[in-house]
Amino acid sequence: MRLSAGKQLAKTENSTLILWVASLLLIASACVGWVVTPLQGKIRAYAFPFMSNISLTIGINNPLHIGSFGVILIALGILTIAFIILRATPRLIFYLGAASVIVCVSFIGNMFFLNSEMIEALVDQNIQVTNIKSFSDGYLRGNAKSLRPEEDISTDTLLDKLDAGIRYLGLGWYAALISSLLILIVSYRKQASKSMRWDALGLALTALVVTAGLSAGTLKAEYDRLQGDRSLAQGELQKAIALYESAVRWDANLSYNPRYVYSVGAVCYTLSWHDRPEIHIYLGDNLVSVQNFYQASREYEVASALRADFLLARRNRVNALITMGLNNYSAKKIYTALWYWQQALQLDPNQIQALFFLVKASLDINARDQLKTIMVAEEILEKTKDRLIKADTYALLGDSYYKQREYAKAREMYGLSRRQYDLVKRVINFLAMKGLQGV
């Protein structure tokens, strides 16, 4: 009898310990990255307003929002600890765990179904990483050639968008979900399981309702879009455009989707509706496919003129300008490349790839005066968190200071480049060491 009581006491103590650990982990998870951007670091849970959109530009600064996913989880974690200390019934703790699970599920819905612009921005940064990797390998033999951009990533369909979003989920979200489930399961087991069945069923139904509420409009939009694609393939243009317009009414985020906009443009072009900006996206994309980036850029510019807030038109134009700059740089037309990259930056100041290319091009054309090169390099270091890109940037800064005959400063930059690389690879940065030997 005493042995049985001892086992029960040990079981209770173990359960309490797990609840303590899970509660503390839940609180900590709000301060860890919930989204990991390819170039600009992590966005924490307390920066995401609950069930509201947040742009990537704002998110990377990690502003504290009182009514955010993170703050809600911190409050739930503190309440769980308070209930443990007060020896509240496991049912109450179960409800706190259930609320935490619903918050985690809601974040997924918010990111995938309500905030598509962020996912599109993440995919755009992935393209930037690919271009920086290629440029570093081809023209610098630098550290950024070791970057690993995501492959086969797109947002063409809803499943593609889900896949893209999951790839950028950070450790913080998984930690929050696991700790929430631990609180849920342990408190369920501490209470007599039979008496908690209806509570568990209620949680399952609540999670289902939340998921359905978040995804219903998006799923209907996806259905209408697929039906529109089928009608377009069958030549039923009026039916196709009606379905596309119905789809975007259900989900306004479709206006960010390249494949959807291209399809709408194809229908409008065939129907000769030339006042629609989607036509010019369609024409621009076709011109890109035949490497006519200059005319493509002009088409995207017209699309932006027809609709000032057309984010996709601006992003496509920026990508065309970046590519024209790379083509000209490859042909040794450095001043022309500089002009295209500067134009891209005017449209999108967060184009880290354009800044990266500008540093190397400015270094190429300037002799002793390296002030502009240094200013652009410092802007990159301020905007990016990627250590491989920072390593290359510090190395270029070292070259810039060397050209200015500021040898001590050059040595410092080469040393910083080596340290950035060492933090990633734990090996000696050959280029930086070579620079140090030269200085």
C-alpha positions in Angstrom: 0.0 0.0 0.0 2.8 2.4 0.9 4.7 1.4 -2.2 1.6 2.2 -4.3 1.3 5.6 -2.6 5.0 6.3 -3.2 4.6 5.6 -6.9 1.6 7.9 -7.1 3.5 10.7 -5.3 6.5 10.2 -7.6 4.2 10.3 -10.6 2.6 13.5 -9.4 6.0 15.1 -8.8 7.2 14.2 -12.2 4.0 15.6 -13.8 4.4 18.8 -11.9 8.1 19.1 -13.0 7.1 18.6 -16.6 4.4 21.3 -16.3 7.0 23.7 -14.8 9.4 23.0 -17.7 6.7 23.3 -20.3 5.4 26.6 -18.9 8.9 28.1 -18.8 9.5 26.9 -22.3 6.3 28.4 -23.5 7.3 31.8 -22.0 10.8 31.6 -23.6 9.4 30.6 -27.0 7.7 34.0 -27.4 11.2 35.6 -27.4 12.7 33.3 -30.0 12.3 33.5 -33.8 9.0 32.4 -35.1 9.9 33.3 -38.7 13.4 33.0 -40.0 14.0 35.3 -43.0 16.7 34.3 -45.6 18.6 37.6 -45.2 17.5 39.7 -42.3 17.4 37.5 -39.3 14.5 36.3 -37.1 11.0 37.7 -36.3 9.9 36.9 -32.7 6.4 36.1 -31.6 5.9 39.3 -29.7 6.4 41.2 -32.9 3.3 39.6 -34.6 0.0 41.3 -33.7 -2.6 38.7 -33.0 -4.5 37.9 -36.2 -3.2 41.0 -38.0 -0.9 41.4 -40.9 2.7 42.5 -40.4 5.2 43.4 -43.2 8.6 41.9 -43.3 10.1 45.4 -43.1 8.4 46.1 -39.8 8.9 42.5 -38.5 12.7 42.4 -38.8 12.8 45.3 -36.2 10.9 43.1 -33.8 8.6 45.7 -32.4 6.8 44.8 -29.2 3.0 44.5 -29.7 1.0 44.2 -26.5 -1.7 42.3 -28.2 0.7 39.9 -30.0 0.9 36.1 -30.2 4.0 36.2 -28.0 2.5 38.3 -25.3 -0.6 36.1 -25.2 1.6 33.0 -24.8 3.7 34.7 -22.1 0.5 35.5 -20.2 -0.7 31.9 -20.6 2.7 30.5 -19.4 2.6 32.8 -16.3 -1.0 31.7 -15.5 0.0 28.1 -15.8 2.8 28.6 -13.3 0.5 30.4 -11.0 -2.1 27.6 -11.2 0.7 25.0 -10.4 1.8 27.0 -7.4 -1.8 27.3 -6.2 -2.4 23.6 -6.8 -5.4 24.3 -9.1 -7.2 21.4 -10.6 -5.6 19.8 -13.7 -8.7 20.8 -15.7 -7.9 24.5 -15.4 -4.3 23.9 -16.5 -5.7 21.8 -19.4 -7.7 24.8 -20.6 -4.6 26.9 -20.5 -2.7 24.4 -22.6 -5.7 24.2 -25.0 -5.6 28.0 -25.4 -1.9 27.9 -26.1 -2.4 25.2 -28.8 -5.1 27.3 -30.4 -2.8 30.4 -30.4 -0.1 28.3 -32.2 -2.6 27.0 -34.8 -3.9 30.6 -35.3 -0.5 31.8 -36.1 -0.2 29.3 -38.9 -3.5 30.4 -40.2 -2.6 34.1 -39.9 0.6 33.6 -41.8 -0.6 31.3 -44.5 -4.1 32.5 -45.2 -4.2 36.1 -44.1 -0.7 37.4 -44.6 0.5 36.2 -47.9 2.5 39.3 -48.6 5.0 38.2 -46.0 5.5 34.7 -47.6 6.0 36.4 -51.0 8.6 38.7 -49.5 10.4 35.6 -48.0 10.4 34.0 -51.4 11.8 37.2 -52.9 14.6 37.2 -50.3 15.3 33.6 -51.3 15.8 34.8 -54.9 18.2 37.5 -53.6 20.2 34.8 -51.7 20.5 32.8 -55.0 21.8 35.8 -56.9 24.2 36.8 -54.1 25.6 33.3 -54.0 26.1 33.2 -57.8 27.7 36.7 -57.8 30.1 35.8 -54.9 31.1 32.6 -56.6 31.7 34.2 -60.0 33.2 37.6 -59.1 34.6 37.4 -55.6 35.4 33.7 -54.9 34.0 34.8 -51.6 32.3 33.3 -48.6 28.7 33.9 -49.8 29.2 31.1 -52.4 28.5 28.8 -49.5 25.0 30.2 -49.0 22.2 27.6 -49.2 19.0 29.1 -50.7 15.8 27.0 -50.6 15.3 25.1 -53.8 12.1 24.5 -55.8 10.2 27.1 -53.7 7.2 29.0 -55.1 3.8 30.2 -54.1 2.0 29.2 -57.3 -0.7 27.0 -55.6 -2.0 26.9 -52.0 0.1 23.8 -51.3 3.2 25.6 -52.6 2.5 28.5 -50.3 2.0 26.2 -47.3 5.3 24.5 -48.2 7.1 27.8 -48.5 5.7 29.1 -45.2 6.7 26.0 -43.3 10.3 26.2 -44.5 10.6 29.6 -42.8 9.0 28.7 -39.5 11.5 29.2 -36.7 12.4 27.2 -33.6 10.2 29.5 -31.4 7.0 28.3 -33.0 7.9 24.7 -32.7 8.9 25.2 -29.1 5.6 26.9 -28.3 3.6 24.1 -29.9 5.5 21.3 -28.1 5.3 23.0 -24.7 1.6 23.7 -25.3 1.0 20.1 -26.1 3.0 19.0 -23.0 0.8 21.1 -20.8 -2.3 19.7 -22.5 -1.3 16.1 -22.3 0.2 16.1 -18.7 -2.8 17.9 -17.3 -5.1 15.5 -19.1 -3.4 12.5 -17.6 -3.3 14.0 -14.1 -7.1 14.4 -14.3 -9.2 11.2 -14.5 -9.2 10.6 -18.3 -12.8 9.7 -18.5 -14.0 13.0 -17.0 -11.9 14.9 -19.5 -13.1 13.3 -22.7 -15.7 16.0 -23.3 -13.1 18.7 -22.7 -10.8 17.1 -25.2 -13.6 16.8 -27.7 -14.4 20.5 -27.1 -10.8 21.4 -27.8 -10.7 19.4 -31.0 -13.9 21.0 -32.2 -12.6 24.5 -31.3 -9.4 23.9 -33.2 -11.4 22.7 -36.2 -13.6 25.7 -36.1 -10.6 28.1 -35.9 -8.9 26.3 -38.8 -12.0 26.3 -40.9 -12.7 30.0 -40.1 -9.2 31.0 -41.2 -9.0 28.8 -44.3 -12.5 28.9 -45.6 -12.1 32.0 -47.8 -8.7 30.9 -49.1 -10.0 27.4 -49.9 -13.0 28.8 -51.8 -10.6 31.2 -53.6 -8.3 28.3 -54.6 -11.2 26.3 -55.9 -12.5 29.2 -58.0 -9.0 29.8 -59.3 -8.5 26.2 -60.3 -11.9 26.3 -62.1 -10.8 29.5 -63.8 -7.6 27.8 -65.0 -9.7 25.0 -66.4 -12.1 27.3 -68.2 -9.1 29.3 -69.6 -7.6 26.0 -71.0 -10.9 25.2 -72.6 -11.1 28.7 -74.2 -14.1 29.8 -72.1 -12.7 33.3 -71.4 -15.7 35.0 -69.9 -16.3 32.2 -67.5 -12.6 32.1 -66.6 -12.4 35.8 -65.8 -15.6 35.6 -63.7 -14.1 32.8 -61.7 -10.8 34.7 -61.2 -12.7 37.7 -60.0 -14.7 35.6 -57.6 -11.5 34.0 -56.3 -9.8 37.4 -55.5 -13.0 38.6 -53.8 -12.7 35.6 -51.5 -9.0 36.1 -51.0 -7.5 39.5 -51.7 -4.0 38.0 -51.2 -4.2 36.4 -54.7 -3.1 39.8 -56.1 0.3 38.9 -54.7 0.4 35.6 -56.5 2.4 35.6 -59.7 0.7 32.6 -61.3 -2.8 34.0 -60.6 -2.0 37.5 -62.0 -0.4 36.0 -65.1 -3.6 33.9 -65.8 -5.8 37.0 -65.3 -3.5 38.9 -67.6 -3.7 36.2 -70.3 -7.5 36.4 -70.3 -7.6 40.2 -70.3 -5.1 40.3 -73.2 -7.2 37.9 -75.3 -10.3 39.9 -74.5 -8.4 43.2 -75.4 -9.0 44.7 -71.9 -5.9 46.9 -72.2 -6.8 49.1 -69.2 -6.0 46.2 -66.8 -2.6 46.2 -65.2 -2.5 42.3 -65.2 -2.1 42.5 -69.0 1.3 44.2 -68.6 2.4 41.6 -66.0 1.5 38.9 -68.5 3.4 40.7 -71.3 6.4 41.4 -69.0 6.6 37.8 -67.9 6.5 36.6 -71.5 9.3 39.0 -72.3 11.4 37.8 -69.4 11.0 34.2 -70.7 12.8 35.3 -73.9 15.4 37.3 -72.0 14.1 40.7 -73.1 14.4 42.3 -69.7 14.4 45.9 -70.9 11.0 45.7 -72.5 9.8 43.5 -69.6 10.8 46.3 -67.2 8.8 48.8 -69.3 5.7 46.6 -69.1 6.0 46.3 -65.3 6.4 50.0 -65.1 3.1 50.5 -67.0 1.4 48.1 -64.7 2.6 50.1 -61.7 1.3 53.3 -63.3 -2.1 51.8 -63.8 -2.2 50.6 -60.2 0.1 52.3 -57.8 -0.2 49.7 -55.0 0.5 46.8 -57.3 3.3 45.1 -55.3 3.9 42.3 -57.8 4.5 44.8 -60.6 7.1 46.6 -58.6 8.8 43.4 -57.5 8.9 42.0 -61.0 10.4 45.3 -62.3 13.0 45.3 -59.6 14.0 41.7 -60.5 14.3 42.7 -64.2 16.5 45.7 -63.3 18.7 43.5 -61.1 19.1 41.0 -64.0 20.0 43.7 -66.5 22.6 45.0 -64.1 24.1 41.6 -63.7 24.2 41.1 -67.5 25.9 44.4 -68.0 28.4 43.8 -65.2 29.2 40.4 -66.8 29.9 42.3 -70.1 32.2 44.7 -68.3 29.7 47.6 -68.6 30.1 48.5 -65.0 28.6 52.0 -65.1 25.5 50.7 -66.8 25.2 48.0 -64.2 25.5 50.5 -61.5 22.6 52.6 -63.0 20.3 49.6 -63.1 21.1 48.6 -59.5 20.5 52.1 -58.3 17.2 52.2 -60.1 16.2 48.9 -58.3 17.2 50.4 -55.0 15.0 53.4 -55.6 12.0 51.1 -56.1 12.9 48.8 -53.2 15.5 50.1 -50.6 15.5 46.6 -49.0 17.1 45.0 -52.0 20.2 43.7 -50.2 21.5 42.0 -53.4 21.6 45.4 -55.2 23.6 46.9 -52.3 26.0 43.9 -52.4 26.5 44.2 -56.2 27.0 48.0 -55.9 29.8 47.6 -53.3 31.8 45.4 -55.7 31.1 47.6 -58.8 31.9 50.8 -56.9 35.2 49.2 -55.7 36.0 48.3 -59.3 35.6 51.8 -60.8 36.8 54.0 -57.9 40.5 54.6 -57.3 41.6 56.1 -54.0 38.4 57.7 -52.9 36.2 54.9 -51.6 33.7 56.9 -49.6 30.7 55.8 -51.5 31.8 52.1 -51.5 32.2 52.2 -47.7 28.8 53.9 -47.2 27.0 51.2 -49.2 28.9 48.4 -47.4 28.0 49.8 -44.0 24.3 49.8 -45.2 24.5 46.1 -46.0 26.0 45.3 -42.6 23.2 47.2 -41.0 20.4 45.4 -43.0 21.6 41.8 -43.2 22.1 39.3 -40.4 23.7 36.6 -42.7 27.3 36.1 -41.6 28.5 34.8 -44.9 27.3 38.0 -46.7 28.8 40.0 -43.9 32.1 38.2 -44.3 32.3 39.1 -48.0 31.2 42.7 -47.2 33.9 43.1 -44.6 36.4 41.7 -47.1 35.3 44.3 -49.7 35.5 47.0 -47.0 39.1 45.9 -46.4 39.9 46.3 -50.1 38.2 49.7 -50.0 40.3 50.9 -47.1 43.4 49.4 -48.6 42.8 51.5 -51.8 42.6 54.6 -49.5 45.9 53.5 -47.9 44.2 53.2 -44.5 46.1 50.0 -43.8 45.2 49.6 -40.1 41.5 50.0 -41.0 41.9 47.5 -43.8 43.5 45.0 -41.5 40.6 45.4 -39.0 38.0 44.7 -41.8 39.9 41.6 -43.0 39.9 40.4 -39.4 36.2 41.0 -39.0 35.6 39.1 -42.3 37.6 36.1 -40.9 35.7 36.1 -37.7 32.3 36.2 -39.4 33.3 33.2 -41.5 34.7 31.3 -38.6 31.4 31.7 -36.7 29.7 29.8 -39.6 32.3 27.4 -40.8 34.8 27.2 -38.0 37.7 27.3 -40.5 40.1 29.9 -41.5 38.9 32.4 -44.1 41.4 32.1 -46.8 40.6 35.4 -48.5 40.8 37.4 -45.3 44.1 35.8 -44.3 45.4 36.5 -47.8 44.4 40.2 -47.3 46.1 40.3 -43.8 49.3 38.9 -45.3 49.2 41.6 -48.1 48.7 44.4 -45.6 
